[in-house]
């Protein structure tokens, strides 16, 4: 008789332990491809270690901190970003509005809180649990988590948050209360990445939305090679980053 395939061992990482090598992540055919380890530490130092190694946290409220490193990895190469005609028109229309702004790090806390409350298609609740919000706010205070924001009439209407270490950029989540609001925030992030010679944005996992914007899957090995190089480069001043509107005209 056929038997169920046993799942691989999932190590529990103590606070002072390093994360396992990403090659130990669960592979294709397992219950959770890409799952690497579990633990309880979500400190700034742990997050920096994880992102530097191509690992990110993702877990539900009733779960411990789960660490992931999927293979393949979804990545948006800056050169491949698709600024669709409809989005270009939206940007042009809003550019003429005197109370429209695209900026960075003006209201990180509001952005991540809005992302945590934003409903996700096909999901019940959110993976951006209170502990996650608290930890990324601390990461922002440490200078490694940032927000790209869309403002209209003095109100934050859309945005996304991301982690940046050197020139390695890791996208996390987005929200929007207006049509194409988060897409405009992403376009702003891509715009600055291009001017700062940042080659790619990590998107973690494949979704149709990201694919429509030009993201594609690459092997984890190639992703890690690119990440290691980007980590050694000087990080931009995100808070004062300027949008090159001419690039969209």
C-alpha positions, 0 to 999 in steps of 0.5 A: 500500500502507498504511504504518505511521504514524511515531511523533512525536519524543521529546525527550531532556531534559538535566539543565539543560533544562526539560521540554517543554510538555505539549501536545507529549505524544504523542496518541491513536493513537500507540504511547504516548499521553501520553508527553512526554520522556525523560532521566536526571534524577530529582532532587528539583528535576526531580520538583517541576518535573514535578508542578507542570506536571502531568507524572509519571515512569513507566518500566521498569528497562531504560528511561530516565526517561520523563515522561508527561502523559496527556489525559484525566487520571484524578482523584478529586474529594474530593466524589465519593469513594465510601465503599462500605458494605462499606468503612464496615463495615470501618472501623467494625470496625477502629476498635474495635480498640485496636491499629489506627491510620490515620496519615501519614508514620510509615514512608514508606520502608517504604511505598514499598518495600512498594509496589515489591514488591507484585505488579500484576495484568497486569504483570510486575515493577514500575515502582517501580524502585530509582532511583525509590524512592531519588528519592521517599525524597529527595522525602520528606526534602524535605517533598513526598512523604508516606505514608498508612498502616494499622497493626495490632498494631504492624505496617504492613499497608497504605499508599499514597504521594503527592506534595503541593505546596501543596494539589495532591495526586498519588497514586502507588501503594499496597499491602496485606497485609489485606483493604481495607487500602489502601482504608482508607489512601485513605479516610484521605487523602480524610478529611484532604483534605476537612478541609483543603479539598483538592478532588482527588487526581490518579490519573494514569491510568484503572483500574477500581479507581480508577473504583470509588472515584469517580475519573473522567477530566477533560481535561488542560487542566482538570486543569492549571487546577485544579493551578495554583491548588492549588499556590499554597495552604498545604500541610497538616502531613501528619505530624500530620494527624488523622482525623475518624472522625465523618465515617464514622459 
